[in-house]
């Protein structure tokens, strides 16, 4: 009898742990997320462009807000600096680009806007793929950097909650759905080779 009671307690314990784990997983799955997986700087003519691989997901509440016509504005913040061991880094370039996403009810299309360029998509997941695709974003000129100098690049992407409509401002405080912000992604780019000018043909 004692063995049977002990066995029942163990079963209850495992079931409780399983339910708690399932609840935690469900809560995480329901939240929005933004994660930078990789980033690189590519030289083109007299400048550098930024490419980045971003993973972005929206919670059902955010998707519902987009469907109602609310505009979401995202900021892509890039910084290039010279790292200092015993002092603050020397900031060389800081650039911020804005990308917006909204649903146009009349045409039934999702619109992704970068500056004066706009793309239209039938499905939200297609618009989301384009929104998270950072490709060919010009961030600085070659004249901004010097040869034989080590630089540190940093990238961050986030939802600009200050531009959300008043109807959603309260939600940004009470829930995590609108806390769509990536980690600060840092790397040391190899910029030296692009600054070496080829010898003139003899």
C-alpha positions in Angstrom: 0.0 0.0 0.0 2.8 2.4 0.9 4.6 1.6 -2.3 1.4 2.3 -4.3 0.8 5.7 -2.6 4.5 6.6 -3.3 4.0 5.6 -6.9 0.9 7.8 -7.3 2.7 10.8 -5.8 5.5 10.3 -8.4 2.9 10.2 -11.2 1.3 13.4 -10.0 4.7 15.1 -9.7 5.6 14.2 -13.3 2.1 15.3 -14.6 2.5 18.7 -12.8 6.0 19.2 -14.2 4.7 18.4 -17.7 1.8 20.8 -17.4 4.0 23.6 -16.2 6.4 23.0 -19.0 3.6 23.0 -21.5 2.2 26.2 -20.1 5.6 27.9 -20.3 6.1 26.7 -23.9 2.7 28.0 -24.9 3.4 31.4 -23.2 6.7 31.7 -25.0 5.2 30.7 -28.4 2.5 33.3 -28.0 4.9 36.2 -27.6 6.5 38.3 -30.3 10.2 37.9 -30.9 13.0 39.5 -32.9 16.4 37.9 -33.2 19.5 38.9 -35.3 21.2 35.7 -36.4 24.0 37.1 -38.5 25.2 40.4 -40.0 27.9 41.5 -42.5 29.3 44.6 -44.2 29.8 44.4 -47.9 31.9 47.0 -49.9 30.3 48.5 -53.0 32.1 51.2 -55.0 32.8 54.0 -52.4 30.5 52.8 -49.6 29.6 49.8 -47.4 26.2 48.2 -47.2 24.7 46.1 -44.4 23.2 42.6 -44.9 21.6 40.8 -41.9 19.7 37.6 -41.3 16.8 38.4 -38.9 14.2 36.1 -37.4 11.0 37.9 -36.5 7.6 36.6 -35.2 4.4 38.4 -34.1 2.0 37.3 -31.4 -1.7 36.9 -32.3 -2.4 40.3 -30.6 0.1 42.1 -32.8 -1.2 40.3 -36.0 -4.8 41.4 -35.0 -3.7 45.0 -34.6 -2.0 44.9 -38.1 -5.2 43.5 -39.6 -7.1 46.4 -38.1 -4.9 48.9 -40.0 -2.5 50.0 -37.3 0.9 51.0 -38.7 4.1 49.4 -37.1 7.3 51.3 -37.5 10.6 49.5 -37.0 14.0 51.1 -36.5 17.2 49.5 -37.8 20.1 51.0 -35.8 23.7 50.5 -36.9 26.9 51.7 -35.3 30.5 51.5 -36.2 33.1 52.4 -33.6 36.8 52.0 -32.7 37.0 49.8 -29.5 39.0 51.2 -26.6 40.2 48.9 -23.8 40.2 51.4 -20.9 37.7 54.0 -22.2 34.5 54.4 -24.1 34.6 53.3 -27.8 35.2 56.1 -30.3 31.9 56.3 -32.3 32.6 56.7 -36.0 29.2 56.2 -37.6 25.6 55.9 -36.2 22.8 55.3 -38.7 19.1 54.7 -38.2 16.8 53.5 -40.9 13.0 53.1 -40.5 10.8 50.4 -42.0 7.0 50.4 -41.7 4.4 47.7 -42.0 0.7 48.1 -42.4 -2.4 46.6 -43.9 -4.3 48.4 -46.6 -8.0 47.3 -46.3 -9.1 48.6 -49.7 -6.6 46.6 -51.7 -6.4 43.9 -49.1 -2.6 44.0 -49.2 0.2 44.2 -46.6 2.6 47.1 -47.3 6.3 47.3 -46.3 7.7 50.8 -46.8 11.4 51.7 -46.8 11.8 55.4 -47.5 10.2 56.1 -50.8 10.1 52.4 -51.8 7.0 50.3 -51.1 6.2 46.7 -51.6 2.8 45.0 -51.4 2.0 41.4 -50.3 -1.1 39.4 -50.2 -0.2 37.4 -47.0 1.3 38.7 -43.7 4.0 36.0 -43.6 5.3 37.3 -47.0 5.4 40.8 -45.7 7.1 39.6 -42.6 9.8 37.9 -44.6 10.5 41.1 -46.5 10.4 43.2 -43.3 13.0 41.0 -41.7 15.3 41.0 -44.8 18.0 43.6 -44.3 19.9 43.6 -47.6 22.0 46.3 -49.3 21.3 48.9 -46.7 24.0 51.7 -47.1 25.5 52.6 -43.8 28.7 54.5 -44.3 31.3 55.7 -46.9 34.8 54.2 -47.3 36.2 57.6 -46.6 34.8 57.3 -43.0 37.3 54.6 -42.1 41.1 54.3 -42.1 43.5 51.5 -43.1 45.1 49.4 -40.3 42.4 50.2 -37.8 40.2 47.7 -36.0 36.5 48.5 -35.9 33.6 47.1 -34.0 30.1 47.0 -35.7 26.8 46.8 -33.8 23.3 46.3 -35.0 19.9 46.5 -33.2 16.4 46.3 -34.6 13.3 47.3 -32.6 9.7 48.4 -32.8 9.3 52.1 -32.4 6.6 52.1 -29.7 6.6 55.9 -29.5 4.9 55.9 -32.9 2.2 53.4 -32.0 -1.4 54.9 -31.9 -2.8 56.0 -28.6 -5.2 53.0 -28.7 -2.2 50.7 -28.3 0.0 52.7 -25.9 -1.6 51.1 -22.9 -0.9 47.6 -24.2 2.9 48.3 -24.5 3.0 48.7 -20.7 0.6 45.9 -19.7 1.8 43.1 -22.0 5.0 41.8 -23.6 3.4 41.5 -27.0 4.7 44.9 -28.1 8.2 44.5 -26.7 9.6 43.6 -30.1 13.3 44.3 -29.8 16.4 42.3 -30.9 19.6 41.8 -28.9 22.5 44.1 -29.6 24.4 42.1 -32.2 28.1 42.9 -32.3 31.0 41.8 -34.5 34.4 42.8 -35.8 34.2 43.3 -39.5 37.2 42.9 -41.8 37.3 46.2 -43.6 41.1 46.3 -44.5 41.0 44.5 -47.8 38.5 46.8 -49.4 40.7 49.8 -48.6 43.7 48.4 -50.4 43.8 49.9 -53.9 45.0 47.7 -56.7 48.2 48.6 -58.4 47.9 50.3 -61.7 48.5 48.1 -64.7 51.9 48.6 -66.2 
